[in-house]
């Protein structure tokens, strides 16, 4: 008989050994390359969300559109009460008196009123940008913070002849810092003291403006400056925001601040009317955002989005009686905000017409009142119900607003067309010139009503066109990225099929199964040509460098996939020859895995899913084992109790309340768990159900090691109580306690290295070894979670052990190799099977409950910094952050250690299971890729990015944890491996 080559079916021992060494070298080199590729790929693709979701909408190069009518106002005053919510402004106080008597008199006798609806994120910068510049928060600002200006943008202040501005150092410089035709001043940051009544900041802004008006009476140059036309006066009133944060919007201080801003509005009005005496000043009073009942803002709740709007003076309509059939025509930016929301009865304004607007509509309103071109980046629609113009001028104002938005559309269309290899125009505006000509013709003929409708329709189409070009590259980029992720996952699958299964020996001829197989040159040549063609197209389109990287990575992955066409063809033939049962089994495994992973995706926002998961698993798993593992063994009952115990924690609040007694009791619970495990290790030598977990040939280096570890856990529990009590009473940590805490934490993590190497002994030692530092870093119920997680992980190991007992492997290692056709695995390992998919899927569940079992790992701010006070109390941000992160990592270490022990127990290659874990995490990554948000609060945007980043980074994160835990798990010995080795001998 001829030798059968690499499969080792008829090789001499020396030849087989050489082939094994050669195969392992090839496998090691290939996997180093694959891991490096995975790290680079995930890093590059992680950046893609900033090209897709967070690309700036701002374009430059448009000409301003000047209105063709005489402006009704010479100057405009903008008063912005930062953080003033609408209901607190309009409603009466407990005595039935209204808090803003002056502005209420304006609403009833001089001007117009309504609610200005802000768009999340309801923060100060986005709100002021919407009011003054007319567009909503630039999404690219998410990477730079709200105080920075990511790009230059146009504003009403830019178009004015001169702007006077006074207020907060965080707001005023954004709009006036680089504006040459402006006079502005801000108070120092030190004035913003949450411990005081911040209404004096509003008085400061008014006093600054009052001072400059009084000075102009004596300074001719200043008088000439302030008496010009098209002047804007901006007072930023921060008091309500600061008082709302510090004292809540229901407090007397906040509500009194509403009276302060009303007095300031009255003071500004009287000051300017007495100064100019020409009735040519327009006034607008509003707020950038509201304030939640908890004293915060940022999200889309009505208390944050609903702000007051009052306009009066030159060019503003007078009050009109409310009409039941009055409907506003514009659509709101947020679905929960509707124009026809009824006015609350207690506001006392139900009989006066209310006109609500989107916050960005205020910018074109101010521009129209002053006769200025709208800011070139504005997307606001002029609210006609506020403007007191004749029909002809109304149409001209709306047409100017429409042309300004249309010019943005045309500029974006021009830029995209000049850089696109195959340009796809926005069809609804293909004949915009004829529409403009028709509007001009209708204006000339005096048909103002028809011209108004056409202008408003054209404006709506232009806004839709802006969105079209903002998302123009989305389909291409998303397709490339998704194909890249799928290609990467297929590369992983092919690698595992070729390296960790018996398929190559079953489906290929022996000469094709050699690990040093030649790569087909034609496939690589074709891939190179495709990549070069894409590079040329992207270069001609002036695409960013990252576009080239995305495309190159995707083409490279798919080229590698098609280079395996021999294996793929043989695999297809093999699957076609299989019975339908195998397809059903494969489909069911994939379906169950995807369903579990999709539930894990949902669990990032709904932690209760883990409760249901462990309740169901705790009920089903014992029933599954009922026939093979009797109840009297205690294993099914233990699985049921451990799963249900762990299910409790995701019902608890993510903000952990302090409970030192519970932490101390948890130390006792951990010692009891360790003691029971130790008892089972010593007294189950002849128990057939524990056969693979116990190996009494392995002895600890120190016989009293368990007692020492238990003692350290008890000491740490006592020190938790002592350290907390001393710190509470004396407000400082005793040096003795601090030294003992550090010493116990450090020593306890070293001791597991000296424990016995059988599976149960080593894992018990690891569990006890990490307990002291975790207890010392705990403040509440998370200490109990540590014990519950350990029990559930032990239940996982018992379940795998039960399956191993049921299968009763009796074949020798050599017979396994003969069946597997794979000689490049480590000695003692077997090939992966379809049923082994349960191991990485269960690992993903435990890994994620380590994320969210006691908080939200995606936001480190959800964990209490007080948990590090037993180690350090002097402020040291880096050390404190390091301790906090270490505490969060301890549950992951337990999960990884259990995972490594299971791979040794069932004799599957650990690195092969690692690739399966990455495969699972990338299924979640693709889902999170579509869940990234570029609208909403900063928290919503940030959480969506962090969720995507967390699962993307698992290719590195899990690998690093494997490396760390390998110190503890590399020498674990299982009885199943020894049994196979003996049979081989």
Protein Blocks (a to p, Z undefined) as FASTA:
>chain_A
ZZehjnopmpcfklmmmmmmmmmmmmmmmmmmmmmmmmmmmmmmmmmmmmmmmccfbdeh
iacdddfbddfbfbdcddddehiafklmmpccfkopafblmlmmmmmmmmccdddddddd
ddfklmmmmmmnopacdfklmmnojkbcfbacddfklmpmbdcdeddfklmmmmmmmmmb
bcdddddfklmcfkbcfklmmmmmmmmmmmmmmmmmmmmklmmmmmpghiacddddfklm
mmmmmnopkbmklmmmmmmmmmmmmmmmmmmmmmnonopaccddddfbdcdfkopahiac
fklmpccdddedehiacdddddfkbccfbdcfbfklcfklccdfklopmmpccddddfkl
mmmmmmmmnopacdfkbcbdcdfklpccdfklmmmmmmmmmmmmmmmmmmmmmmmmmmpf
bdcddfklmmmmmmmmmmmmmmmnopamlmmmmmmmmmmmmmmmmmmmmmmmmmmmmmmm
mmmmmmmmmmmmmmmmmmmccklmmmpcfklmpmkbccdfklmmmmmmmmmmmmmmmmmn
opafklmmmmmmmmmmmmmmmmmmmmmmmmmmmmmmpcfklmmmmmmmmmmmmmmmmmmm
mmmmmmklmmmmmmmmmmmmmmmmmmmmcfklommmmmmmmmmmmmmmmmpcfbdcddfk
lmmmmmmmmmmmmmmmmmmmmmmmmgmklmmmpcfkbccfblklmmmmmmmmmmmmmmmm
mmmmmmmmnopacfklmmmmmmmmmmmmmmmmmmcfbfklmmmmmmmmmmmmmmmmpcbl
mlmmmmmmmmmmmmmmmmmmmmmmmnopabdfklmmmmnopakbcehiacddfklmmmmm
mmmmmmmmmmmmnocfklmklpcfklmmmmocbdcfklmmmmmmmmmmmmmmmmmmmmmm
mmmmnopafklmmmmmmmmmmmmmmmmmmmpccedjfklmmmmmmmmmmmmmmmmmmmmm
mmmmmmmmmmpccfklmmmmmmmZZ
